[in-house]
Amino acid sequence: MTSLGQTGLDQRTVILFDRSASMLQSHQGARKIDLAKNLFQGMSEQFALDPHMSLRFFAGGTSSNKMIDCQSSKIGLGVGAARSAAGISSMIDSINAVGQQTPITYALERAQQDMEGWLGPRKIILISDGQETCQQDPESLAEAFSGAGITVDTIGIGPPGNFAQLGMIALAGAGEFHLAENLAALQEAMATATGGSSTGAALPIRVSNATRQPQPAARSKELPAALPDPATSTKVPLIALPPVAKMLLPEPQVTTNAPALAVEIIFDASGSMAARLQGQTKLSLARRALAAAVPGLENPSILVGMRAYGFDQSLNKTPDASCPNTELVLPFTANRQATAINRTADALSAYGYTPIADSLTLAGHDLLAIDAQKHMIILISDGEETCGGFPAAVAANLRSLGIDLQTHVIGFDLDATAQQQMQAIASAGGGQYFDAADGDELGASLMRVIDLAQEAADPWDMRHIRPVSGGPNLEQATELTPGNYTLDRHLPKGEQRFFKVTTKLAQRALLRGVIQSRKAIIGNNGANSESSVAHAGFEIRLFRPDGSEVKGHWARVYGARGEQAHTTYMDLSGEGFYFSVGNRYDTVNKDALFGLQIDEAGDLQVGQDAPKRVEQAPNLPLDRLVVGHLGLADRYDSYRSNIRAGATELQLKIRFTIADFRYQVDIRDANTNKRITRLTQQTGASDAIIPLNSATTAVSLQIKDNNPSLNAVFSSYTLKLNYPPE
């Protein structure tokens, strides 16, 4: 049963289950979908007894239309619904895995809606075998849920190494991530998440703010949470690091009270939008396209309003009555813009005439009253002006209003004449024209226009995140703590700025660089500007404590906004390191974004690195799953294990987080140094039976990084050495 919160009310729990086709894949001899169905069948009585626990499915879309499939979710067992164990069991039997997309963000939104109005504790338990495929940001949504009192736990079904995003979702949602490779582990994970108990074995990983992204906080003095052994539940004081995930651009620091951008969408609800295309009305297709694209406008720096024309069915369908029908149906808002737009669009009906010129005129006056740095009109229409106006002339006139205004136009299923008129409107309005022949193209065009809005809402003075100067050389390097930074000025070609980082033994520093803008142009007269076409770029170079450069492990990032690269430094001495930011070949824009993250990356326990020399190797307990890290400067890990008298075999299992990590394993008699066996050309995982001489009382095990030395690969791994089952 669910627990009681401080309000005295039961906890309301929504279990989200991923029905994407990848759940048909097998792992450890069982299909992932079957593991989940067995789990739910075992919970059927719990479902029947607890009216506050619900089950929602997502990722079931099979239309091959990404926009549609990215909004696929349905309730399997609703809160408070009539329940019986037999009925629930029948429903579970019918679960299948068919989906072509994995809309985790959309599923989280629907789960939150399922719990709206509940005053007691609320929790979402997300079960998946993958990550978001619909270009949304579930981590930010989970963080918002956490602030609203909703906890988000995640359970990854399958092998380790695929769940970096699920771990970050749990971190952002103030919950826990659980790894489940088999049914027992899945049962234990669910029991932990729901506050029950189980005899199974799971790998719960408590995510701590020490590894939070994209803005890492100062490291906690507490040890990272343990990774339990599936066989013994004995904890070890390390957590396996996930693969390096893509860094999200942080929210800009607003330097003015005025919003960066005010956008007015002009939406065509004229009678022609009732025509059918692809088996649906064009109005329905336009609503779907809006729903998929407008989450990109959810930015506190963007005010959004919506105007519609031709929708009022109470008017006579004549030019005199219908042409004046253009209204601001959604006043400007900076709060939950996507929800407001979708709700407004859903209420519109296709009916009347097409007064584009009057709508543009009124939109201009709407925007003139909004105090924003930039203004934008987005016109969506399936036909030309039908009310005698001259929309291109109006668009040109709007440019003379004294505000920074662009008018972008999307033509939907237009003939050649209408296309020419729409192109003329965009050209006169200083914007771009996008043509869309069907619903898919309409969605893609809206996405491109939303991208333009996002860029417009990102003025130069809003992209500075904790600006720092850096030192002119290593001796005067500026010391940095974990976090995200930009520079305090543009750098000319060839100049580097230097920084110092304090790390401890067996800690890994992750440095990531992200492009936020275009190339900086530094004028001879001191005036600076930003190129309209040329890409930006910069380099991050690493230096050891003695000042020597770590050759071959630098990161160079170049390209459009959002392009990124990373490099890492493994501290094997406890003396820290240095790095520089610059560009030997070009200028560096002062908004070059670089992030520093520090993680525990030892072997067996925090602050310990397993050495190369086996005579110095730490003791590896048998029958216990342990965590280690290998790569970069740390190319060897050695361990020693004592063996019981008369043992003739050992069982070895190794799993690297990076699936294509290359390595070899050398196993010897620890007393005689005689080789027992060598596993060569290993990639990602090893399972082996090691034959022993009955006189052997101890073995040494050395794992060697076999990746090319210039390939800066670093990975966590789990290691278990035990006796085979009798």
C-alpha positions in Angstrom: 0.0 0.0 0.0 1.2 3.6 -0.5 2.5 5.5 2.4 1.0 8.5 4.2 2.6 11.9 3.8 2.7 14.8 6.2 -0.8 15.8 5.0 -2.1 12.4 6.3 -3.2 11.6 2.7 -2.1 8.5 0.8 0.7 8.8 -1.7 -0.6 8.9 -5.3 1.7 7.0 -7.6 1.7 6.8 -11.4 3.8 4.1 -13.0 4.9 5.0 -16.5 5.8 2.0 -18.7 7.6 2.1 -22.0 5.9 0.1 -24.8 8.5 0.9 -27.5 9.5 -1.9 -29.9 13.0 -2.2 -28.3 11.3 -3.8 -25.3 11.0 -6.9 -27.5 14.7 -7.4 -27.3 16.1 -10.1 -25.0 18.5 -9.7 -22.2 19.8 -12.5 -20.1 17.5 -15.0 -21.9 14.3 -13.1 -21.4 12.5 -10.4 -23.4 12.3 -7.1 -21.6 8.6 -6.8 -22.2 8.1 -10.2 -20.6 10.1 -9.2 -17.5 7.8 -6.2 -17.1 4.6 -8.2 -17.6 5.7 -10.7 -15.0 6.4 -7.8 -12.6 3.0 -6.4 -13.2 1.3 -9.7 -12.8 2.9 -10.1 -9.4 1.6 -6.7 -8.5 -2.0 -7.4 -9.7 -3.3 -7.8 -6.1 -1.5 -4.6 -5.0 -3.0 -2.7 -7.9 -6.5 -4.1 -6.9 -6.1 -3.0 -3.3 -4.5 0.4 -3.8 -6.8 2.9 -5.6 -4.0 5.6 -5.5 -1.6 3.6 -7.7 -2.2 3.9 -11.5 -0.5 2.5 -14.6 0.1 4.5 -17.7 1.6 3.3 -21.0 3.6 5.4 -23.4 5.7 4.9 -26.6 2.9 2.9 -28.3 2.7 5.0 -31.5 2.9 3.1 -34.8 1.8 5.7 -37.3 5.3 6.3 -38.7 4.5 10.0 -38.3 6.9 11.2 -35.7 4.8 14.1 -34.6 1.9 11.8 -33.9 4.0 9.0 -32.3 5.7 11.5 -30.0 2.3 12.1 -28.4 1.4 8.5 -27.7 0.3 7.7 -24.2 -2.8 5.9 -22.7 -4.0 5.0 -19.3 -3.9 1.3 -18.5 -5.3 1.6 -14.9 -6.6 4.9 -13.8 -6.6 6.3 -10.3 -9.8 5.3 -8.5 -11.0 3.1 -11.3 -13.0 0.0 -10.5 -10.5 -2.8 -10.0 -10.3 -6.6 -9.6 -7.2 -8.7 -9.6 -8.6 -10.8 -12.5 -9.4 -7.8 -14.6 -6.0 -6.3 -14.0 -4.3 -9.6 -14.9 -6.2 -9.7 -18.2 -5.2 -6.1 -18.9 -1.5 -6.9 -18.2 -1.6 -10.0 -20.6 -2.7 -7.7 -23.4 0.4 -5.4 -23.1 2.5 -5.4 -26.2 5.7 -3.5 -27.3 5.1 -1.8 -30.7 6.1 1.9 -30.5 8.4 3.7 -32.9 9.2 6.7 -30.7 10.0 7.1 -27.0 8.3 10.3 -25.8 9.4 10.3 -22.2 8.7 14.1 -21.7 5.2 13.7 -23.0 4.6 10.7 -20.7 5.8 12.7 -17.7 3.5 15.6 -18.6 0.5 13.2 -18.8 1.4 11.6 -15.5 1.5 15.0 -13.9 -2.0 15.7 -15.3 -3.2 12.4 -13.8 -2.2 13.7 -10.4 -3.5 17.3 -10.7 -5.4 18.5 -7.6 -4.1 15.8 -5.3 -2.8 17.4 -2.0 -0.9 14.4 -0.7 2.5 13.1 -1.7 3.0 12.3 -5.4 5.4 10.0 -7.2 6.1 9.0 -10.7 7.9 5.7 -11.4 9.3 5.7 -15.0 10.2 2.2 -16.4 12.1 2.3 -19.8 14.9 0.6 -21.7 16.1 3.7 -23.5 16.0 7.5 -23.7 13.9 10.3 -25.1 13.7 10.2 -29.0 11.4 13.2 -29.5 13.9 16.0 -29.1 12.4 17.1 -25.7 14.0 17.7 -22.3 12.7 15.3 -19.7 15.4 16.3 -17.2 14.2 19.9 -17.0 10.6 18.7 -16.6 11.6 16.3 -13.8 13.4 19.2 -12.1 10.2 21.3 -12.3 8.2 18.4 -10.9 10.6 18.2 -8.0 10.0 21.9 -7.2 6.3 21.2 -7.3 6.6 18.3 -4.8 6.5 15.4 -7.3 9.3 12.8 -6.9 10.5 10.9 -10.1 12.1 7.5 -9.7 13.4 5.7 -12.8 14.0 2.0 -13.5 16.2 0.9 -16.5 15.5 -2.5 -17.9 18.5 -4.1 -19.6 22.3 -4.0 -19.5 24.2 -1.2 -17.8 25.6 1.6 -20.0 22.3 2.7 -21.7 20.8 4.7 -18.9 22.7 8.0 -18.5 19.5 10.0 -19.2 17.3 7.9 -16.8 19.9 8.6 -14.1 19.8 12.3 -14.8 16.0 12.3 -14.8 16.0 10.7 -11.3 18.6 13.2 -10.2 16.6 16.1 -11.4 13.4 14.7 -10.0 14.9 14.1 -6.5 14.3 10.4 -6.9 16.4 7.2 -7.3 17.6 5.4 -10.4 17.4 1.6 -10.3 19.1 -0.8 -12.7 17.2 -4.1 -13.4 18.8 -6.8 -15.5 16.5 -9.6 -14.5 13.1 -10.2 -13.0 14.4 -10.4 -9.4 16.2 -7.1 -9.8 13.1 -5.5 -11.4 10.9 -6.7 -8.5 13.3 -5.3 -6.0 13.5 -2.0 -7.8 9.7 -1.7 -7.9 9.5 -2.7 -4.2 12.0 0.0 -3.3 10.3 2.7 -5.4 6.8 1.9 -4.0 8.1 1.5 -0.4 7.3 -2.2 -0.3 9.6 -5.2 0.1 10.9 -8.0 -2.1 13.2 -10.9 -2.0 14.7 -10.0 -5.4 18.0 -8.3 -6.1 18.3 -4.9 -7.6 21.0 -2.3 -8.3 19.5 0.9 -6.8 21.7 3.9 -7.5 21.1 7.0 -5.5 22.0 10.0 -7.6 23.6 12.8 -5.7 23.9 16.5 -6.5 27.6 16.0 -6.8 27.1 14.8 -10.3 24.2 16.9 -11.3 24.1 18.4 -14.9 24.3 20.7 -16.6 25.5 22.9 -13.7 27.6 20.8 -11.3 27.5 21.9 -7.7 30.4 21.9 -5.3 31.2 18.3 -4.3 29.7 16.9 -1.1 31.9 15.6 1.6 29.8 12.6 1.9 30.6 9.4 0.1 28.7 8.6 -3.1 25.8 6.1 -2.5 26.7 2.5 -2.7 26.2 0.1 -5.6 24.8 -3.1 -4.0 26.0 -6.5 -5.1 23.1 -8.4 -6.7 24.1 -11.6 -5.0 24.9 -10.4 -1.4 23.5 -6.8 -1.2 26.9 -5.9 0.3 27.5 -2.2 -0.5 30.7 -0.7 -2.0 31.4 3.0 -1.8 31.4 3.9 -5.5 28.9 4.5 -8.2 29.6 3.7 -11.8 29.8 6.9 -13.9 27.5 7.0 -16.9 28.7 7.8 -20.4 29.2 11.5 -21.0 25.8 12.9 -21.9 25.1 15.9 -24.1 25.3 19.2 -22.2 22.2 21.3 -22.3 22.6 25.0 -22.9 21.8 26.7 -19.5 19.1 29.2 -19.1 20.5 32.7 -19.9 21.0 35.3 -17.3 18.6 38.1 -18.1 20.2 41.5 -17.9 17.1 43.6 -18.5 13.6 43.8 -17.2 12.1 43.6 -20.7 11.5 40.2 -22.2 13.9 39.2 -25.0 11.2 38.5 -27.5 7.5 38.9 -28.0 5.9 36.5 -30.5 2.4 36.7 -32.0 1.2 33.6 -33.9 -1.5 34.4 -36.5 -3.5 31.2 -37.0 -5.7 30.6 -40.0 -9.1 29.2 -39.0 -10.9 30.1 -42.3 -13.3 27.8 -44.0 -10.6 26.3 -46.3 -8.9 24.8 -43.2 -11.9 22.4 -43.0 -10.7 20.7 -46.2 -9.3 17.2 -45.8 -5.6 16.3 -46.4 -4.0 13.0 -45.5 -7.3 11.8 -44.2 -7.7 14.6 -41.7 -8.9 18.2 -41.8 -6.1 20.7 -42.4 -7.1 22.4 -39.1 -6.4 19.1 -37.2 -3.0 18.8 -38.9 -2.2 22.4 -38.0 -3.1 21.7 -34.4 -0.9 18.6 -34.3 2.0 20.6 -35.8 1.6 23.4 -33.3 1.5 20.9 -30.4 4.8 19.4 -31.4 6.6 22.6 -32.1 5.4 25.2 -29.5 7.2 23.6 -26.5 10.2 25.4 -28.0 8.6 28.7 -27.0 8.6 27.7 -23.3 11.2 30.2 -22.2 10.9 32.8 -19.5 12.4 35.3 -21.9 9.7 34.8 -24.5 6.2 36.4 -24.4 3.7 34.6 -26.7 0.3 35.7 -27.9 -2.0 34.1 -30.5 -4.4 35.8 -33.0 -6.9 33.8 -35.1 -9.1 34.8 -38.0 -12.2 33.2 -39.6 -13.3 31.1 -36.7 -16.5 32.7 -35.5 -19.4 30.5 -36.6 -22.0 32.8 -35.1 -21.4 35.3 -38.0 -23.0 35.2 -41.4 -20.5 33.6 -43.9 -20.2 36.8 -46.0 -17.3 39.2 -46.5 -19.0 42.0 -44.6 -19.6 39.8 -41.6 -16.6 37.5 -41.6 -13.7 39.7 -42.7 -13.6 41.7 -39.5 -13.3 38.4 -37.5 -9.7 38.6 -36.4 -9.1 38.5 -32.6 -6.3 38.2 -30.1 -7.6 34.8 -28.8 -4.6 34.3 -26.4 -3.2 37.4 -24.6 0.6 37.5 -24.2 1.9 35.2 -21.6 5.3 33.9 -20.4 3.9 31.1 -18.4 3.3 27.6 -19.8 3.1 29.0 -23.3 2.7 25.6 -25.0 -0.2 24.5 -22.9 -2.0 27.9 -23.5 -1.4 27.8 -27.3 -2.6 24.2 -27.6 -5.7 24.8 -25.5 -6.5 27.9 -27.6 -6.0 26.1 -31.0 -8.2 23.2 -29.9 -11.1 25.6 -29.3 -11.0 27.0 -32.9 -13.3 25.9 -35.7 -12.6 26.4 -39.5 -15.4 28.6 -40.9 -15.0 32.1 -42.5 -12.9 34.4 -44.7 -9.1 35.2 -44.8 -8.4 38.8 -43.6 -4.6 38.5 -43.6 -3.8 42.2 -44.1 -6.1 43.3 -41.2 -4.7 40.5 -39.0 -1.1 41.7 -39.6 -2.1 45.3 -38.9 -3.7 44.4 -35.6 -0.8 42.1 -34.7 1.6 45.0 -35.2 -0.4 47.2 -32.9 -0.5 44.3 -30.3 3.3 44.0 -30.4 3.8 47.8 -30.3 2.2 47.7 -26.9 4.6 45.0 -25.6 7.9 46.2 -24.1 10.3 43.6 -25.5 13.7 43.8 -27.0 12.6 42.0 -30.2 9.2 41.3 -31.8 8.1 38.5 -34.2 5.0 37.5 -36.1 4.5 33.9 -37.2 1.7 33.7 -39.9 0.3 30.3 -40.7 -2.2 30.2 -43.6 -3.5 27.8 -46.2 -4.7 30.5 -48.7 -4.3 34.1 -49.9 -6.0 37.2 -48.7 -9.8 37.1 -49.5 -10.9 40.4 -47.9 -9.4 42.9 -50.3 -6.3 43.8 -48.2 -2.7 44.2 -49.3 -0.8 42.1 -46.7 2.7 42.6 -48.2 2.3 46.4 -48.0 1.1 46.0 -44.4 4.2 43.8 -43.5 6.5 46.4 -45.0 4.7 49.2 -43.0 5.1 47.2 -39.8 8.9 47.5 -40.2 8.5 51.3 -39.8 6.8 51.1 -36.4 10.0 51.8 -34.5 10.3 48.3 -33.1 12.6 45.4 -34.0 10.1 43.2 -35.9 10.3 40.2 -38.2 7.3 38.5 -40.0 7.8 34.8 -40.8 5.2 33.0 -43.0 4.4 29.4 -43.3 2.2 28.5 -46.4 0.2 25.4 -45.9 -0.9 23.4 -49.0 -0.8 26.6 -51.2 -1.2 26.9 -55.0 1.5 28.9 -57.0 -0.4 32.2 -56.7 -0.9 32.0 -53.0 2.8 31.0 -52.6 3.9 34.2 -54.3 1.7 36.3 -52.1 3.0 34.6 -48.9 6.7 34.9 -50.1 6.1 38.6 -50.7 4.7 39.1 -47.1 7.8 37.4 -45.6 10.2 39.4 -47.8 8.5 42.7 -47.0 8.3 41.8 -43.3 12.1 41.0 -43.0 11.4 37.4 -42.3 11.5 34.0 -44.0 9.0 32.0 -46.0 8.5 28.3 -45.4 6.4 26.1 -47.7 4.5 23.0 -46.4 2.7 20.6 -48.7 1.3 18.4 -45.9 1.1 17.9 -42.2 4.7 16.5 -41.8 6.1 19.5 -43.7 4.0 21.9 -41.7 5.4 20.4 -38.5 9.0 20.7 -39.8 8.5 24.3 -40.9 7.1 25.3 -37.5 10.1 23.7 -35.9 12.4 25.8 -38.0 10.5 29.0 -37.2 10.6 28.2 -33.5 14.3 27.8 -33.9 14.5 31.3 -35.3 12.4 32.5 -32.3 14.8 30.8 -29.9 17.8 32.4 -31.5 16.1 35.8 -31.4 15.4 35.3 -27.7 19.1 34.8 -27.1 20.7 38.2 -27.5 24.5 38.5 -27.0 24.3 40.0 -23.5 22.1 37.1 -22.2 24.6 34.3 -23.0 27.1 35.1 -20.3 27.3 32.5 -17.6 29.6 33.4 -14.7 32.1 35.3 -16.9 35.7 34.7 -16.0 39.0 36.2 -17.2 41.5 33.5 -16.6 45.2 34.0 -16.2 47.7 34.9 -19.0 49.8 31.9 -18.1 50.0 28.8 -15.9 51.7 30.7 -13.0 48.7 33.2 -12.9 46.0 30.7 -13.6 42.5 31.5 -12.1 41.3 28.7 -9.9 37.8 27.4 -10.8 35.3 25.1 -8.9 32.7 22.9 -10.7 30.2 24.9 -12.7 29.6 26.5 -16.1 31.5 29.5 -17.3 32.0 31.9 -20.2 34.8 34.5 -20.8 34.6 38.1 -19.9 35.9 39.3 -23.3 36.5 38.1 -26.9 39.9 36.5 -27.4 42.0 37.3 -30.5 43.5 34.5 -32.6 46.2 32.6 -30.7 45.5 33.9 -27.2 44.8 31.4 -24.4 43.4 32.0 -20.9 44.6 29.6 -18.1 42.7 28.0 -15.2 43.6 25.8 -12.3 41.5 22.9 -10.9 42.0 21.2 -7.5 41.2 17.5 -7.6 42.0 14.6 -5.3 43.5 11.2 -6.0 41.2 9.1 -8.2 38.9 11.9 -9.2 38.0 12.5 -12.8 37.5 16.0 -14.1 35.2 16.4 -17.1 35.5 19.5 -19.2 32.9 20.3 -21.9 32.8 23.1 -24.4 29.6 24.3 -26.1 29.1 26.8 -29.0 26.4 29.4 -28.2 26.8 31.8 -31.1 28.7 32.7 -34.3 32.2 33.8 -34.8 33.3 37.0 -33.0 34.7 39.8 -35.2 37.1 42.0 -33.3 37.5 45.4 -35.1 40.7 47.4 -35.3 39.0 50.3 -33.7 37.9 48.3 -30.7 34.3 47.7 -31.9 33.2 44.1 -31.7 30.5 42.3 -33.6 29.2 38.9 -34.4 29.4 37.2 -37.8 26.1 36.5 -39.5 27.4 33.4 -41.3 30.8 32.2 -39.9 30.8 29.4 -37.3 32.5 29.9 -33.9 35.1 27.6 -32.3 37.5 27.2 -29.4 39.8 24.7 -27.8 40.2 23.3 -24.3 43.8 22.1 -23.6 45.0 20.1 -20.5 48.2 20.6 -18.5 49.7 18.4 -15.8 50.7 19.8 -12.4 54.3 20.3 -13.7 53.0 22.5 -16.6 53.5 20.0 -19.4 50.7 19.6 -21.8 48.6 16.4 -22.0 49.2 15.8 -25.7 46.4 14.4 -27.8 43.6 14.8 -25.2 42.5 18.3 -26.0 38.9 19.2 -27.1 38.2 21.4 -30.0 34.6 22.4 -30.7 33.5 24.2 -33.9 30.2 24.7 -35.6 26.7 26.0 -35.0 24.9 26.7 -31.7 24.7 23.6 -29.6 27.8 21.9 -31.1 30.0 20.5 -28.3 33.0 18.5 -27.4 34.6 17.2 -24.2 37.9 16.1 -22.7 38.7 14.5 -19.3 41.6 14.4 -16.8 42.2 11.6 -14.4 44.1 12.6 -11.3 46.5 9.9 -10.3 48.6 12.0 -8.0 46.2 14.2 -6.0 47.9 17.4 -7.3 45.1 18.7 -9.6 45.7 20.1 -13.1 45.4 23.1 -15.3 43.5 23.8 -18.5 43.3 26.7 -21.1 40.6 28.1 -23.3 41.5 29.7 -26.6 41.9 29.1 -30.4 45.2 28.9 -32.2 43.4 29.4 -35.5 40.7 32.0 -35.0 39.0 34.4 -32.5 37.0 33.1 -29.6 33.6 34.6 -28.8 33.3 35.7 -25.1 30.2 33.5 -24.8 32.2 30.3 -25.4 30.6 28.1 -22.8 32.8 25.6 -20.8 31.7 23.4 -18.0 33.7 21.7 -15.3 32.5 18.6 -13.5 34.4 16.5 -10.9 33.5 12.9 -10.1 34.8 10.1 -7.9 36.4 7.6 -10.3 38.5 5.3 -8.1 38.6 1.6 -7.8 36.8 -0.4 -5.1 36.4 2.6 -2.9 36.6 6.4 -3.0 40.1 7.9 -3.2 41.7 4.6 -4.2 43.2 3.8 -7.6 44.1 0.2 -8.3 47.8 0.4 -9.5 49.6 -1.2 -12.4 52.0 -3.2 -10.2 50.2 -6.3 -8.9 52.4 -6.5 -5.7 50.7 -3.2 -4.7 47.2 -4.4 -5.7 44.3 -4.0 -3.3 42.4 -7.1 -2.1 39.4 -8.0 -4.3 36.8 -9.8 -2.2 35.3 -12.9 -3.9 31.5 -13.0 -4.5 31.2 -9.2 -4.4 30.4 -6.9 -7.3 32.8 -4.0 -7.3 33.2 -0.8 -9.3 36.3 0.5 -11.0 37.3 3.0 -13.7 39.9 2.8 -16.5 41.2 5.0 -19.3 43.1 8.2 -20.0 46.3 8.2 -18.0 45.0 5.3 -15.9 45.7 2.4 -18.3 46.1 -0.5 -15.8 44.1 -1.7 -12.8 45.4 -4.6 -10.7 43.7 -6.7 -8.0 44.6 -9.7 -5.8 42.2 -12.3 -4.4 42.8 -15.1 -1.9 41.5 -18.5 -3.0 40.2 -21.3 -0.8 42.2 -24.5 -0.6 41.5 -27.0 -3.4 39.5 -24.7 -5.6 39.8 -25.7 -9.3 37.8 -22.9 -11.0 36.9 -19.2 -10.8 34.1 -17.4 -12.6 34.9 -13.9 -13.9 32.4 -11.3 -15.0 33.3 -7.8 -16.3 31.0 -5.1 -17.7 32.2 -1.8 -19.0 29.8 1.2 -19.2 31.2 2.1 -22.6 30.1 -0.8 -24.7 33.0 -0.6 -27.2 35.8 -0.1 -24.6 38.7 -2.3 -25.6 40.8 -4.1 -23.0 42.6 -7.3 -22.0 42.8 -9.2 -18.7 45.8 -11.0 -17.4 45.3 -13.6 -14.5 48.3 -15.1 -12.7 49.1 -17.1 -9.6 49.8 -14.3 -7.1 52.5 -16.3 -5.3 54.5 -17.6 -8.3 53.6 -14.9 -10.9 52.9 -17.7 -13.4 50.3 -16.8 -15.9 47.0 -18.8 -15.6 45.3 -17.3 -18.6 45.0 -14.1 -20.7 41.8 -12.7 -22.2 42.8 -10.7 -25.2 40.9 -8.4 -27.6 38.0 -8.0 -25.2 35.3 -5.3 -25.9 32.7 -4.1 -23.5 32.1 -7.3 -21.5 33.7 -10.6 -20.5 32.4 -13.8 -19.0 35.0 -16.5 -18.4 35.7 -19.6 -16.3 39.3 -19.5 -15.0 40.9 -23.0 -14.4 43.0 -23.2 -11.3 45.8 -25.5 -10.0 44.5 -27.0 -6.8 47.7 -25.6 -5.1 46.8 -22.0 -6.0 46.0 -20.0 -2.9 45.8 -16.5 -4.4 45.4 -15.0 -7.9 46.3 -11.6 -9.3 44.1 -9.9 -12.0 45.2 -7.1 -14.2 42.9 -5.2 -16.5 44.7 -3.2 -19.3 43.2 -0.4 -21.4 43.8 -1.5 -25.0 42.3 1.6 -26.7 44.7 3.6 -28.9 46.6 6.0 -26.8 45.3 9.0 -28.7 41.7 7.9 -28.3 40.7 9.5 -25.0 38.3 6.8 -23.8 37.3 6.6 -20.1 34.8 4.1 -18.7 33.4 2.7 -15.5 33.2 -1.0 -15.1 31.8 -3.6 -12.7 33.9 -6.6 -11.8 32.9 -9.8 -10.0 35.1 -12.8 -9.3 33.6 -15.8 -7.6 33.4 -19.6 -7.5 31.1 -21.2 -10.1 27.9 -22.7 -8.8 28.2 -26.2 -7.5 
